[in-house]
Amino acid sequence: MSQYDYDLFVIGAGSGGVRASRIAAGHGARVAICEESRVGGTCVIRGCVPKKLLVYASQFAESFADASGYGWAVGESRFSWPDLIAAKDREIDRLNGIYLRLLDSAGVELHMGRGRIVDAHTVAVGDRKFTAERILIAVGGRPFVPDIPGAELGITSDEAFHLEQLPERILVVGAGYIAVEFAGIFNGLGAQVTLAYRRDLVLRGFDRDIRQAVSDGMEGRGIDIHYHSEPAAIEQHGEALRVRFSDNDEREFDCVMFATGREPYVADLGLESAGVRLGPGNRIEVDEFSRTNVDSIFAVGDVTDRIALTPVALMEGHAFADTEFGGMRRPVDHANVPAAVFSQPPVGCVGLSEEEARAAGHRLRIFRSSFKPMKYTLAGREEQGVMKLVVDADSDRVLGVHVAGVDAPEITQGFAVAVRAGLTKADFDRTIGIHPTSAEELVTLRQPIAEDQ
């Protein structure tokens, strides 16, 4: 008989935590999990899934506008924000139910409430305490809001999914993937959108050519981007919010949304009680097996010092359970993880950007194509898509694939296999393209636009 209540106690029932608990239970472990909100986590409840549903909704206006170029006469249209949010809520309820059933069918015991670590083998949930041989932290992150006067008058992405009405004028603060995605959503649904960013170009960390394509596409759709500017103070002014910017400009909006990053949800988690070490940004430091500096405590997902993406958390949770309870040895490899931004235009990428590859010391050949997607020819849109390959000049290996434009995320998923497999530019060249598609550009690029000597 074990000296512990459980073999594994998981704190946080998001993507990584649910996956880890199910796989561990499948290996025969006695598993419990706790959750203070709704099972499903950020992605399912207040992130990737509802956000993409809103992205789909926001794209209909553009499709209606383009339809006449293809011979369609579209009648009067009307959009209802309350109807969209109600439909979104029904889908989230359905998914939440699926996650609950998955835990139940796997034999994982669910305890509702905020988990707090008492010591290396004990977790408190409300007034109850549970012991476990191993503890897995999978609490994810929460939006970060800057400390400025009146910040409490703004919202974050969490609240954006529950607004009663669509704001007529909205300020989006930030320029990461959440900021540009919501700017596109609100703009497509008819709001007047301003985006303020303290630096010089959206999507910091992505390849610069892709960043420029997204910025151009957003401005081409009517989004007002203010670079080198950020809110310094917000105050209520009648029914509106008056924002004073760092450049002393003042404007009024109906809503201010902060998309200024996310931070690990470690406050009052009790990490200090067990001696769990935190790194920069209060992220939990782990090794390739998701182990913290405390032998019995592990962590996966956005709370760690690794890549904050849902599929990565799933991979980490699965690998952890296989390693600790399945008799396997599964270190997690974070190289060449593909990513997408559902901006308008959308983005897909895998591997190194040109800037990252140069910083790593590679001698490069750069291939790039800019063109109008075929979908836009009869619609009359002038927006340019971008396809880019970053190639190591010495080995011919494709180090990075970067796409901005129609269907970019769908295109990139397939090419991620090629980059992960270490294929060369010659392998790309030998591949027959599918015509007519945008994706064929990636296997028909022949002349480099730049080549290091």
N, C-alpha and C positions, 0 to 999 in steps of 0.2 A: 504494500500500500504506500503510495507516494506521500511524502510529508507536506505536499502542496495541494491546494484546491484544484489547480489546473497545471497542465504542462506549459500552456502559453496563454498569456493575457495580452490582448491587443487594445491599445488606447487609440480610438479613432476608426470609424467605420466608413472611410472613403474608399477610393479605388484600391490603394495599396494595402490597407488594413483588411478589407474584405477578402481580397485575393489571398493574402497570406494566411488568414484564418481558415478559409475553405480548404486550401491545399494542405495545411498542417493537419486539419481534421481528417482529410482524406488519407493521410499517412498514419492515422490512428491516434493522434494526439488529442488530449482533452483540452478544448479551446473555449475561451470566453472573449467577448469583445464589448467595449462600451462606446457609447456615442451620445453626445449632449444635444445634438440637433436632429437631423434626419439621416437615415442610413443611405449612403450613396456618395456623400462627400461633396467637395467643391464642384467636381466635373459634372456630376449628374444633377445636383440640386441647384447650384448657383454659378455654374461656369460653362464648360465646353458645350454641353447639350442644349440648355436653354438659349445660350448665346447664338449657336448656329441656327436654331429655329428662328430667332429674330433676324439673323442675317438673311435667311431665305425670304422672310416676309419683306425685308427692306429692298430686295432686288426686283420685286414685281413692278414697281414704278418705272424702272429703267426698261424692263421688258415691254411694258405697255408703250413706252415712248418709241422703242425701236421697231415695234410691230408694223407700223405703217410702211416702213421701208421694204417689208416683205409682203405687202399687199393686204394687210389686215386693217380693218377699220374698227378700232377699239372704242366702245361706248364710254359713257361717263363712269368713272370708278370712284369708290369711296372706301376709305380705310378707317377701321375702328381699333384703336389701341386696347380698350377693355376686352374686346372679343379676342384679340391676339393673346393677351396675357392670360385670359381664361383658358384658351386652348393649350397654351404652353403649360399652365398649371396642371391640367388634366394629364398631359404626357409625363410630367415630372412625378405626379402621384402614381402613375402606372409603373414607371421605372423604380420608384422607391419601393413599391410592392414587390417587384421582381427581386430586388436586392434583399428584402426581408425574407422572402421565400428561399433564396439561395442559402442564406445563413441557416435557416431552420432545417432545410433538407440536408445540409452538411453536418448537422448536429452541433453547431456553434451556439453557445448560450449568449444572448444579447442582454446587456445591462444598460438601461438608458440613464444617462447622466454624465457629467464631466469627470473624467478620470484624473487622479492625481497620484503620483508616485510617492509612497511613504518611505520605502527603502528598496534595496536591490531586488527584493522578491515580493513586494507588497504594493497593491494598488487600492486606493480608496475611491469609491464611487458613491457620492453622497455620504450617508452615515454608515455604509457597509464597507468592509475591507475584505480583499481577496488576495490569496497568495498564489504565486506561480513560479515554476522553475525558470521560465524565461518571460520577459516583458518586451513587447514590441511597441514602439512609439510611431504612430502614423497619423498625427493630428493635423498635418498640412500647414497651410498659411492663412493669413488674413490680410485684407487690404491695408496699406499704409496711408495715413493721412498726414500731410505736413502740419507742423505746429505754427499756424498763422491765426491772427485774430479773425473770428467768425468762421473758422473751419467747420464747426459743428452745423452750420447752415447748409453745407454741401452733402452730397451722397457719394457712395462708392458703387462699384458694379453689383455688390450684394443687393443694394436697395433699388438699383435701376430696373431689376426684373419685377419689381412690385409697385412701380409708380402707378397712381390711379389714372393719370392722363399723360399723354405725350406732351412734353414741354414745347412751346413755340420757339424759344431761344435757349440754347443750352451751351454752356462752356465745358469742354472736356480738357482736363488738366493732365498733361503727360503725353508721351508719344511712343510707348511700348505697344505690344500687341493688343492689350486690352483697350487702350486708348484709341488706337486707329480702328479697331473693330467696332467699338461703340460709336465712334464718330460716323462711320459708314452706316451703321444701323439707324441712328437718329436722322441722319441726312436723307437716307433713302425713304424713310417714313414721313418726311415732310418738314422736319424741324430745321430751323436755322442754326447751323453748327459752327462754333468757333473752337479751335484747338490751340492751346497755349503750351509751349515747350521751351524750357530754359536753354536748350542747346540748339544745334544748327540743322538737324535733319531727323525725321522720324525713324523708328526701329533701330535704335543703337544696338550694335552687335551683329547685325545682318550685313551682307555684302553691300557696299556703297551703291553700286549700280541698281540693285533691287530697291534700296531705300529711296533713291531718287525717283524710280518708276512709281513707287507707291505714293510719294509726296505729290508728284505731278498728277497722278490719277485722282487723288483726293481733291486737289485744288480744281481739277477739271470738272469734278462733280459739284462744285460750289461750296466746298468746305473752306472756311476762312482760317488759314494756319498762321499763327503768330510765333515765330521763332525768337529765341533770346528774350523770352518774356514768361513770367509766371505770376500767379496771384500773390499779392502782398497782404491783402486784407479783404474780407467780405462783410457786408452789413445789409441788414434788411432795409429795404426802401419801398414802403408800401407793399404791394404784392410782388415786387421784383427783388432781386438780389443785386446790389451794386458792388462791383469788383474793382478794386484798385490794384493795378499791375505793378510789377517791379520797375517798369519804365515810366511810372506815374500816369499812364493812361487809365481812364476810368470808363467802365461800360456796365450796362445792366443786362441781366439774364433772368430767365424764369427758373433755371436750374443750373447748379454747378456740380459736375461729377469729377471726383478725384480718381484718376487712374495712374497713380504715382508709384506703383510697385506694390509688392506683397512682402510680408515678413513672417517668419516662423511663428506658429501659435504656441509659444512656450511659456507665456506668462502664467504663473501660479500652477505650473505643471509638476512642480516638486523635484525638478532635476537636481537641484543642489542637495537635496536630502540623500540622494543616491550617489552623488559625486560625478554625475554625467558632465562631460566637458563640452562646452560650446565654443564655436569658432567665430570668425567675423560675421557680423550681422545676426548674431544669436542663433546661427544654424548648428545643428548637432553634427559633430564630426564623427564620421564612420569610415570603416575600411571597405574593401571590395566585397566583403560578406555581410555588410550592413551592421557590423559590430561597433558599439561605442567603446569607450575606454573602460566600461564596467562589464564584466564577463557575462552577466545575465541579462543585460539590457541592449536592445537593438533598435534601429530606426530606419524607416524607409520613407520615400516620397519627398514632398516639398519642405518638410521640416529639416531635412539634411542639407549637407553642403555639396549636393550634386545637382543634376538637371531637374528643373521643376516642370515636368510634363506628365500627364496622366499615364500614357503608355509606359513611361520609365518607371513610375511608381508601381504599376502592375508587374513589370518585369522584376523589379527589386523585391516585391512581396513574394512572388512565386519562387524566385531563387533562394530567398531566405528560408522559406518553408521546406523546400527540397533539401537544402543543405542541413538544416537543423533537425528535421524530422523524417526526411526521406532517405537518409543514408547516402546522399549525393554530395558532391563538392562543386557548387555552382557560383563562382565569382561573377559579379555583374560587370559587363563591359559597356562603358558609356561612349565608346568611339563611334562616330558616324551615325548619330541618332538623327533621323529626319524630323523636320518640324514644318508646321504650316501656320500661316496667319490668314484668318478669314476676313481680311481687309477688302476694300474695293478700290483697286484690283487686288485679288488674293495673291498669296505668296506661298511657295514651297521651296524648301532647301534641304540639302544633306551634305555633310562634309565641311571642309574648310572654305571660308570666304577668301577672296583674293588677299585681303589685309591680313587675315590669320595665317595664311600659307606663307606670305612673305616674312611675317614676324617669326615663323618657325624655321626660316632659313632655306625654304625651297626655291629652286630656280624654276621659273614658271613660263608656261605658254597659256595665254588667255584667249578663249574663244567666246564671242558674244554676237548675238543677233537681236536687233530691235525691229519689230514689224507690227503692222496692224492685224489683229486676229481676223480671220475670215468672217467670223460672226458679225463684225462691225462694218463690213464693206457696204452692204446694202442699207444698214441702219444709219450710215453717215457719221459714225463716231470716229474721232481721230486718235484715240488712245493707243499707245504703243505697248505691246508686250515685250518682255525681255527674257531671253534664254542665255545662260552663261555657264561655261565649263572652265574650271580651274584645273590645269594639268601640270603635273611635275615634269619638267623638261628632260630630266635625266632618265627617269624610269618609264615615262609615258603614262603613268597611272593617273586616273581621274581622281583628283583630291576633293572636288566639290562640284555640285550641280545646284544652280540657283535659277528659279523661275518666278516671274511676276506676270500675271495676266490670267485670262480665262482658263479655268480648270487647273491652275497651277498645283494645288495640293494633290489632286488625283494623279496628275502626271508624275509628280515627284516620288510618290510611294513606290512605283515600279522601278524608277531609276535608283532609288535608295538601295535596292538589292544589288545593283551593279556596283555602286560605290562601296558597299559593305563587302562585296566579293573581291574587291581590288582590281576591277577590270581597267583596261587601258584605253586610251583614246583610239588606238587601232581596233580594239574590240567594238567600240562605238561605231567606228567608220565601217566595219564589216556588217553592221546590223542594217537591215532594210527598213526604211521608214514606212509608216502607215500614212497614206495620202488620201485626201488632204486633212491633215491635223496640225495643230501647233506643235505637238510633241515631236514630230518628225524633224524639227529643226535641230534637236539635240543629237541626232545621228547623221545630220548632213552638214554640220559645221566643218569647213575644210581649212580656211585660212585664219591663222591667229591674228587678233588685233594687237597683241603685244607679245613679245618673246624676250626673255632675259638672256643676256649674253654671258 
